[in-house]
């Protein structure tokens, strides 16, 4: 670059063509930098969103497995609790019920 020594006052044009050229060169570069920055931010946000969704899916799978086991346990408890022997034992022991005698049953026609 060439260095000039100014010996007398010179007019400086604010809107000279050379300044416009510098601005025109900087403006597309600025747009490219801002666009690349936005794309980078979006990519990071998208990755974080995928990780959160994946973590949520794993948590829900674990919860589903736990609930399926609980369902199996409750179904087993239900099936074992309705045996007729247990029902008869409960009715006779706790509720004081007994089998009807011969004259107590009346059939309606």
C-alpha positions as CSV (number, residue, x, y, z in Angstrom):
1,X,0.0,0.0,0.0
2,X,1.3,3.4,-0.9
3,X,1.7,6.1,1.7
4,X,1.0,9.7,0.7
5,X,2.0,12.8,2.5
6,X,-0.6,15.6,2.4
7,X,1.0,19.0,1.8
8,X,-2.2,21.0,1.4
9,X,-5.8,20.6,2.6
10,X,-7.9,18.3,0.5
11,X,-11.6,17.8,0.2
12,X,-13.0,14.6,1.5
13,X,-16.1,13.3,-0.2
14,X,-18.4,11.4,2.2
15,X,-20.1,9.6,-0.7
16,X,-17.1,8.8,-2.8
17,X,-17.3,5.7,-5.0
18,X,-14.4,4.1,-3.1
19,X,-16.4,4.1,0.2
20,X,-19.4,2.6,-1.6
21,X,-17.2,-0.2,-2.9
22,X,-15.9,-1.0,0.6
23,X,-19.5,-1.1,1.9
24,X,-20.7,-3.3,-1.0
25,X,-17.8,-5.7,-0.3
26,X,-18.5,-5.8,3.4
27,X,-22.3,-6.2,3.1
28,X,-22.4,-9.6,1.4
29,X,-19.7,-10.9,3.7
30,X,-21.8,-9.7,6.7
31,X,-24.8,-11.5,5.3
32,X,-22.8,-14.7,4.9
33,X,-21.5,-14.5,8.4
34,X,-24.9,-13.8,9.9
35,X,-26.5,-16.6,7.8
36,X,-23.8,-19.1,8.9
37,X,-24.3,-18.1,12.5
38,X,-28.0,-18.6,12.3
39,X,-27.6,-22.0,10.6
40,X,-25.1,-23.0,13.3
41,X,-27.5,-21.9,16.1
42,X,-30.4,-23.8,14.4
43,X,-28.2,-27.0,14.1
44,X,-27.3,-26.9,17.8
45,X,-30.9,-26.3,18.8
46,X,-32.1,-29.1,16.6
47,X,-29.5,-31.5,18.2
48,X,-30.6,-30.5,21.7
49,X,-34.2,-31.1,20.7
50,X,-33.4,-34.6,19.4
51,X,-31.6,-35.4,22.6
52,X,-34.5,-34.2,24.7
53,X,-37.0,-36.2,22.7
54,X,-34.7,-39.3,22.9
55,X,-34.4,-39.0,26.6
56,X,-38.1,-38.6,26.9
57,X,-38.7,-41.7,24.8
58,X,-36.3,-43.7,27.0
59,X,-38.0,-42.5,30.2
60,X,-41.4,-43.4,28.7
61,X,-40.2,-46.9,27.7
62,X,-39.0,-47.5,31.3
63,X,-42.3,-46.3,32.7
64,X,-44.2,-48.5,30.2
65,X,-42.2,-51.5,31.3
66,X,-42.8,-50.7,35.0
67,X,-46.6,-50.3,34.4
68,X,-46.7,-53.5,32.3
69,X,-45.2,-55.4,35.2
70,X,-47.6,-53.8,37.7
71,X,-50.5,-54.8,35.3
72,X,-49.3,-58.4,35.3
73,X,-49.0,-58.5,39.1
74,X,-52.5,-57.0,39.5
75,X,-54.0,-59.5,37.0
76,X,-52.4,-62.3,38.8
77,X,-53.7,-61.0,42.1
78,X,-57.2,-60.6,40.7
79,X,-57.2,-64.1,39.2
80,X,-56.1,-65.7,42.5
81,X,-58.5,-63.7,44.5
82,X,-61.7,-64.8,42.8
83,X,-61.3,-68.6,43.5
84,X,-64.6,-70.0,44.7
85,X,-63.0,-71.6,47.7
86,X,-61.9,-68.1,48.9
87,X,-65.3,-66.6,48.2
88,X,-67.0,-69.3,50.2
89,X,-64.5,-68.9,53.0
90,X,-65.0,-65.1,53.1
91,X,-68.8,-65.4,53.0
92,X,-68.8,-68.0,55.9
93,X,-66.1,-66.6,58.1
94,X,-66.3,-62.8,57.9
95,X,-69.9,-62.3,56.8
96,X,-71.5,-65.1,58.7
97,X,-73.3,-66.5,55.6
98,X,-74.3,-70.1,55.3
99,X,-75.8,-72.5,52.8
100,X,-79.6,-72.4,52.6
101,X,-81.5,-75.3,54.0
102,X,-84.0,-77.3,52.1
103,X,-87.2,-75.3,52.9
104,X,-85.6,-71.9,52.4
105,X,-85.4,-72.0,48.6
106,X,-88.6,-71.2,46.8
107,X,-88.8,-71.5,43.0
108,X,-91.2,-69.1,41.2
109,X,-93.1,-70.3,38.1
